[in-house]
Amino acid sequence: MSSTPDTVPQPQGHILIVGGYGMVGRAIAERLALSFPSRVVIAGRNLDKAQACAAEIGHGAVGRAVDIFSEDAGDALEGVVLAVV
């Protein structure tokens, strides 16, 4: 009789890191991008900084502008299954 370990299905979707281009956020993003390629989203108010950080991290990370005071702030959560603040 063969024993198979129970596996928990992993949700697919993006991992949004708010403040991801700051010192702590970037360290978290770098580690997550290795384990979850093409799922990490670097988020902050400055799109240029977010995109530059994502490009430096690589592994399919992307940058996204997120400003809670913007009327379309909810759009930034499209496809996000986990947010790290």
C-alpha positions as a Markdown table, in Angstrom:
| # | Residue | x | y | z |
|---|---|---|---|---|
| 1 | Met | 0.0 | 0.0 | 0.0 |
| 2 | Ser | 1.4 | 3.3 | -1.1 |
| 3 | Ser | 1.2 | 6.4 | 1.0 |
| 4 | Thr | 0.8 | 9.8 | -0.6 |
| 5 | Pro | 1.2 | 13.0 | 1.3 |
| 6 | Asp | -1.8 | 15.3 | 1.6 |
| 7 | Thr | -1.3 | 18.3 | -0.5 |
| 8 | Val | -3.0 | 21.6 | -0.1 |
| 9 | Pro | -3.8 | 23.2 | -3.4 |
| 10 | Gln | -2.1 | 26.6 | -3.9 |
| 11 | Pro | -4.2 | 29.4 | -5.1 |
| 12 | Gln | -3.2 | 31.0 | -8.4 |
| 13 | Gly | -3.1 | 34.7 | -8.6 |
| 14 | His | -0.9 | 37.7 | -7.8 |
| 15 | Ile | 0.8 | 38.5 | -4.5 |
| 16 | Leu | 0.6 | 42.2 | -4.0 |
| 17 | Ile | 3.4 | 43.8 | -1.9 |
| 18 | Val | 2.3 | 47.3 | -0.7 |
| 19 | Gly | 5.4 | 49.4 | -0.4 |
| 20 | Gly | 7.3 | 46.8 | -2.3 |
| 21 | Tyr | 10.0 | 49.1 | -3.4 |
| 22 | Gly | 11.0 | 50.2 | 0.1 |
| 23 | Met | 13.7 | 48.5 | 2.1 |
| 24 | Val | 11.6 | 45.9 | 3.9 |
| 25 | Gly | 9.1 | 45.4 | 1.1 |
| 26 | Arg | 11.8 | 44.8 | -1.5 |
| 27 | Ala | 13.5 | 42.2 | 0.7 |
| 28 | Ile | 10.1 | 40.4 | 1.0 |
| 29 | Ala | 9.5 | 40.7 | -2.8 |
| 30 | Glu | 12.9 | 39.3 | -3.7 |
| 31 | Arg | 12.3 | 36.2 | -1.6 |
| 32 | Leu | 8.7 | 35.7 | -2.8 |
| 33 | Ala | 9.6 | 36.2 | -6.5 |
| 34 | Leu | 12.0 | 33.2 | -6.3 |
| 35 | Ser | 9.3 | 30.9 | -5.0 |
| 36 | Phe | 6.4 | 32.4 | -6.9 |
| 37 | Pro | 7.7 | 33.5 | -10.3 |
| 38 | Ser | 5.4 | 35.8 | -12.3 |
| 39 | Arg | 3.1 | 36.2 | -9.4 |
| 40 | Val | 4.7 | 39.1 | -7.4 |
| 41 | Val | 3.4 | 42.6 | -7.8 |
| 42 | Ile | 5.4 | 45.5 | -6.4 |
| 43 | Ala | 2.9 | 48.2 | -5.4 |
| 44 | Gly | 3.3 | 51.8 | -4.3 |
| 45 | Arg | 2.2 | 55.3 | -5.2 |
| 46 | Asn | 5.0 | 55.8 | -7.6 |
| 47 | Leu | 4.6 | 53.6 | -10.7 |
| 48 | Asp | 8.1 | 54.4 | -12.0 |
| 49 | Lys | 9.7 | 53.2 | -8.7 |
| 50 | Ala | 7.5 | 50.1 | -8.6 |
| 51 | Gln | 8.3 | 49.1 | -12.2 |
| 52 | Ala | 12.1 | 49.8 | -11.7 |
| 53 | Cys | 12.1 | 47.6 | -8.6 |
| 54 | Ala | 10.2 | 44.8 | -10.3 |
| 55 | Ala | 12.6 | 44.9 | -13.2 |
| 56 | Glu | 15.6 | 44.7 | -10.9 |
| 57 | Ile | 14.1 | 41.8 | -9.0 |
| 58 | Gly | 13.2 | 39.9 | -12.1 |
| 59 | His | 11.5 | 36.5 | -12.0 |
| 60 | Gly | 8.4 | 38.0 | -13.7 |
| 61 | Ala | 7.7 | 40.5 | -11.0 |
| 62 | Val | 5.7 | 43.5 | -12.1 |
| 63 | Gly | 5.1 | 47.0 | -10.8 |
| 64 | Arg | 1.8 | 48.6 | -10.2 |
| 65 | Ala | 0.7 | 52.0 | -9.0 |
| 66 | Val | -1.6 | 51.9 | -5.9 |
| 67 | Asp | -2.9 | 55.0 | -4.2 |
| 68 | Ile | -5.7 | 54.4 | -1.7 |
| 69 | Phe | -6.9 | 58.0 | -2.3 |
| 70 | Ser | -7.5 | 57.3 | -5.9 |
| 71 | Glu | -11.1 | 56.5 | -7.1 |
| 72 | Asp | -9.8 | 53.5 | -9.0 |
| 73 | Ala | -7.8 | 52.1 | -6.1 |
| 74 | Gly | -9.8 | 48.9 | -6.1 |
| 75 | Asp | -8.6 | 48.1 | -9.7 |
| 76 | Ala | -5.1 | 47.5 | -8.3 |
| 77 | Leu | -6.5 | 44.4 | -6.6 |
| 78 | Glu | -7.5 | 42.7 | -9.8 |
| 79 | Gly | -6.2 | 39.2 | -9.8 |
| 80 | Val | -4.7 | 39.5 | -6.3 |
| 81 | Val | -5.1 | 36.6 | -3.9 |
| 82 | Leu | -2.7 | 37.8 | -1.2 |
| 83 | Ala | -1.7 | 41.3 | 0.0 |
| 84 | Val | 1.4 | 41.9 | 2.1 |
| 85 | Val | 1.6 | 45.3 | 3.8 |
